[in-house]
Amino acid sequence: MSALSLLEELDQMRRELQNDHPGWQIWYVFHHDGPATWHARPKPWLNAPSPDDLRKLISEASPQSPRLLASRVSELTPSPSCEAPRKSRQDLLSRL
């Protein structure tokens, strides 16, 4: 499979994730020496004139989000039943 085909597949997976999770910005980083890594951040994006103002906006927007996400990280490991349908995509990504 060509590099272009792999990138097209990654782009398609990103679009699917974006459609499934419209409140998130989703992207991947292609690595020439290993699989791509996937990233996401929640919307809305906040802008402020200073770090202190940004800190205040973040805490007002979702005061529990950082703690909730941190507590969920360990729960996000896929179960064996989730692995089987995604195996072909993981095989594809492992060739990157």
N, C-alpha and C positions, 0 to 999 in steps of 0.2 A: 504494500500500500504506500502511495506517495505521501510526502509531507503535506502537500496541499489537501489531499483527501483526509488525512488525520486532522488537520486544522478545521476543515469543513465539518467533520464529525464533532469536534470539540465545540465549535460555534453552535451547532444544532443542539447539543446537550445544554449549552448555556441558555439558548433561547427557551428551551423547554423548562428549565429551572426558573427563568425569569417569568414565564407565563404562569407557572405554578405558584410563584411567590412574588407578586407584583410590588410588595412593600420593601423589597430588598434589591440592592444593586449587587449583581453577581458577575464575577469574572474569573478567569483562570490565567495562570502563568505557565507558559510552555517552557519546559526544560530540555535542552538538547541531550542531557546525560541521564535522564530519568523521566518518570511520569509527570504529567502536569499537576500542579497544585490548584485547588479551588478555593475561592474566597467570596465572602459576602459581607455586606454591611447594611444595617437597616436604614430606611428612609424615615423621616425627612432628614436632609442634610441641614445642619445648622451652621450659620455664619455669624460671627461676632467681631467687634473691633478689637477685642483684647482676650487674652487667655482667661481672665477672671469672668468676663461676660460670657464667654463660651461655657465655662464650667457651670455657671448659673443656669444657662439655657438647657444644658444637658441634664442637670439634676431636676429641673422643672418639667422637661419633656418626658422623662421616664426614670424616676428615682430608683426603681428596682431592676431595671434592665441589666446593668453590669453584673450584679450579684446573681440574678436569675440565669443569665447566660453562663456565668462561671460555674454555677452549680449543675448546669445541664451538660457541660462539655463531656464529662465522663459517661453520661447516658447516651451520647450520640454514636457510640460504636455500633455498627450494624449487627443485627442478630444473624445467625446462620441462615434463617429462612429468607432474609432480605438479600443475601449474597448471591444466591443462585440465579435470579433473573438478571442481575447486573454483571454477571461474570463476563459476558462477551464485551461489554464496554470496558470493564477493568482490564481485560486482556488487551484491548485496543490501546488503552492509556498506558499500560506497562511497556508497550513498544515505543512510546515517545521517549 
